[in-house]
């Protein structure tokens, strides 16, 4: 299988943006994917029935109409070799390793996030780390726009530097359950960056402890994004239930890198 779209070409991230990522906890990645590839990803997701179904441990999704905030596809690269080829392409893996500053790493997860174009409610402030079964930080998310996204469609925004607060707890994404509301002063202390228009194929990247959120979407057009998640090889599995990581049969305290179901990436391979 060969997808094309220059996925064999490394992405030219600047040293300035790598430094920004490490210092601020997020960075822009303009033109990461070809717009044509972004559109094909969108078409394949729209045609997929692989929408997230809440697990028994996700009562916050079942007790509230979560579809008004986001609709999601989960673990596509573990169900469709086409998505896996994108995630493991030199363009994505070389970028992930540069961001980590390491010779080896792991590709751990992919998801879509569709914010509905009618009644698309805001995504409350949160950190990703508390939703994952990891014993330490270091994972990050590459968030790719699949269509042109206007400012009033709810692109992600970030509180630069807020990753240095450490873990602030698990928030459910439902209205009123908001990290900044529960921790007064965060917005004033860090301010906001991003949340600006994106072209199809543009992306951002953020650390697992970065506080982020998104405004609502009332444009009549769905805001569509595809995300890929990578991390270093030294992180351990905590054993906490998770709809994606349960399938890898890891035991608590084991390195996630031990699972043959988690693809390894390296500079020599990319």
C-alpha positions in Angstrom: 0.0 0.0 0.0 1.3 3.5 -0.9 -0.7 6.5 0.1 1.5 9.1 -1.5 1.0 12.8 -0.6 4.7 13.1 0.3 4.4 11.1 3.4 7.9 9.8 2.8 9.2 13.3 3.1 10.1 14.6 6.6 8.2 17.6 7.9 10.5 20.6 8.2 9.8 21.7 11.8 12.0 24.6 12.9 14.2 24.6 15.9 12.2 27.6 17.2 9.0 25.5 17.1 10.6 22.6 18.8 11.8 24.9 21.6 8.3 26.5 21.8 6.8 23.0 22.1 9.1 22.1 25.0 8.8 25.5 26.8 5.2 26.4 26.2 3.8 22.9 25.9 2.3 23.3 22.4 3.4 24.5 19.0 1.8 25.1 15.5 2.5 22.7 12.7 1.3 24.5 9.5 1.0 22.4 6.4 1.7 19.1 8.1 -0.4 17.1 5.7 -1.4 17.8 2.1 -5.0 19.1 2.0 -5.9 16.3 -0.4 -4.9 13.7 2.2 -6.8 15.6 4.9 -9.9 15.4 2.7 -9.4 11.7 2.1 -9.0 11.1 5.9 -12.3 13.0 6.4 -14.1 11.0 3.8 -13.0 7.7 5.3 -14.0 8.7 8.8 -17.4 10.0 7.7 -18.0 6.7 6.0 -16.9 4.7 9.0 -19.2 3.2 11.7 -16.4 3.1 14.2 -17.9 5.9 16.4 -16.9 5.8 20.1 -19.3 3.9 22.3 -18.9 4.9 26.0 -17.6 2.1 28.2 -19.0 1.2 31.6 -16.4 3.5 33.3 -17.4 6.5 31.3 -20.7 7.4 33.0 -19.9 11.1 32.3 -20.5 10.4 28.6 -23.7 8.3 29.1 -25.3 10.6 31.7 -24.9 13.7 29.5 -25.6 14.3 25.8 -21.9 14.2 25.0 -22.5 14.2 21.2 -23.3 17.9 21.5 -19.7 18.5 22.5 -17.8 15.9 20.3 -18.3 12.8 18.2 -15.3 10.6 18.0 -13.7 7.6 16.1 -11.2 5.6 18.2 -8.1 3.5 17.3 -8.6 3.6 13.5 -5.0 2.6 12.9 -5.7 -0.7 14.8 -8.6 -1.4 12.5 -7.5 -0.1 9.1 -4.0 -0.5 7.7 -4.5 2.7 5.7 -4.6 4.8 8.9 -1.7 2.9 10.4 0.5 3.7 7.3 -0.1 7.4 7.8 0.8 7.2 11.5 4.0 5.2 10.8 5.0 7.3 7.8 8.4 9.1 7.9 6.6 12.4 7.8 4.8 11.7 11.1 7.4 9.5 12.9 10.4 11.7 12.2 8.4 14.7 13.6 7.4 12.8 16.7 11.0 11.8 17.4 12.2 15.3 16.9 9.6 16.6 19.4 10.7 14.0 21.9 14.4 14.5 21.2 14.8 10.7 21.2 16.0 8.0 18.9 13.0 5.7 19.6 9.4 6.1 20.6 5.9 4.6 20.4 2.8 5.3 18.3 0.0 4.7 20.8 -3.4 6.0 19.7 -5.4 7.8 17.0 -8.8 9.5 17.3 -11.1 11.8 15.4 -12.9 14.7 17.0 -16.0 16.1 15.2 -17.5 19.1 16.9 -21.1 19.4 15.5 -22.0 22.4 13.4 -25.3 22.9 15.2 -25.3 23.0 19.0 -21.6 22.3 19.0 -21.0 23.1 22.6 -17.6 24.3 24.0 -15.0 21.7 25.1 -14.2 22.6 28.7 -10.6 23.1 29.9 -8.8 19.9 30.7 -5.5 18.0 30.5 -5.2 14.7 28.5 -2.9 13.0 30.9 -5.6 12.2 33.5 -7.6 10.2 31.0 -4.8 7.8 30.1 -3.4 4.8 32.0 0.2 6.1 32.2 2.5 6.3 35.2 4.3 9.5 34.0 3.9 12.3 31.5 5.6 12.5 28.1 2.9 11.6 25.6 1.6 14.2 23.2 -1.1 14.8 20.6 -0.8 16.0 17.0 -4.2 17.5 16.2 -4.8 17.9 12.4 -7.5 20.0 10.8 -9.4 17.9 8.1 -11.2 20.9 6.7 -10.6 24.6 6.7 -11.6 25.7 10.3 -12.7 29.2 11.0 -12.2 30.8 14.4 -16.0 30.5 15.1 -15.9 26.7 14.6 -14.0 26.0 17.8 -10.3 25.3 16.9 -8.2 24.2 20.0 -6.6 26.9 22.1 -3.9 26.4 24.8 -2.8 28.0 28.1 1.0 28.2 27.3 3.2 27.0 30.1 0.3 25.5 32.0 1.8 22.0 31.7 4.2 23.0 34.5 1.2 23.0 36.9 1.4 19.2 37.0 -1.7 17.0 37.0 -4.8 18.9 38.1 -7.3 16.0 38.0 -9.8 14.4 35.8 -12.6 16.5 34.3 -15.4 15.0 32.3 -15.8 17.5 29.4 -19.5 18.0 30.3 -20.7 21.6 30.8 -19.7 23.1 34.1 -17.0 20.5 34.8 -14.1 22.7 33.8 -10.5 22.8 35.1 -10.1 26.5 35.0 -13.4 27.0 36.8 -12.2 24.7 39.5 -8.8 26.4 39.7 -9.4 30.1 39.7 -6.5 32.2 38.3 -5.2 29.7 35.7 -6.6 31.8 32.7 -5.2 35.0 34.2 -1.8 33.4 34.9 -1.2 31.8 31.5 -3.5 33.5 29.0 -4.6 31.8 25.7 -2.8 31.0 22.4 -4.0 29.5 19.1 -7.8 29.2 18.6 -7.2 30.8 15.2 -8.3 29.7 11.7 -6.6 26.6 10.2 -6.4 25.3 6.7 -7.0 21.6 5.9 -3.8 19.8 6.7 -2.6 22.4 9.3 -2.0 21.0 12.7 -1.0 21.7 16.3 0.8 19.6 18.9 0.4 19.7 22.6 1.8 17.8 25.7 -0.4 15.6 27.8 -0.3 18.1 30.7 -1.2 21.1 28.6 -4.4 22.8 29.7 -6.6 23.3 26.5 -10.1 23.8 25.4 -12.2 24.9 22.5 -15.1 27.3 21.9 -18.4 26.1 20.6 -19.4 25.7 16.9 -22.6 27.2 15.6 -21.6 27.6 11.9 -23.7 24.8 10.5 -20.5 23.0 9.4 -18.9 20.2 11.5 -15.4 21.0 12.8 -13.4 17.9 11.9 -10.0 16.9 13.2 -7.8 13.7 13.3 -5.3 13.2 16.1 -2.2 11.0 16.5 -0.6 10.3 19.8 3.1 9.3 20.4 5.2 8.9 23.5 8.7 7.8 24.8 9.4 4.1 25.5 9.9 4.3 29.2 6.3 5.0 30.3 4.6 2.3 32.4 1.0 1.1 32.3 -1.0 1.8 35.5 -3.8 -0.8 34.8 -6.6 1.8 34.8 -9.4 0.8 32.5 -9.3 2.4 29.0 -11.2 1.4 25.9 -8.2 1.5 23.7 -5.4 0.2 25.9 -7.4 -2.7 27.5 -6.8 -4.7 24.3 -3.0 -5.0 24.8 -3.1 -7.3 27.8 -0.6 -5.4 29.8 -0.2 -5.8 33.5 0.0 -2.9 35.9 3.6 -1.6 36.2 4.7 -3.1 32.8 6.3 -1.0 30.1 3.8 -0.1 27.4 6.6 -0.7 24.9 6.5 -4.4 25.9 3.2 -4.9 24.0 3.6 -6.2 20.4 0.4 -4.4 19.6 2.0 -1.0 20.2 4.1 0.1 17.1 7.7 1.2 17.8 9.2 4.1 15.8 12.9 4.9 15.4 15.1 7.3 13.5 16.7 4.4 11.7 13.3 3.3 10.4 12.1 6.7 9.5 
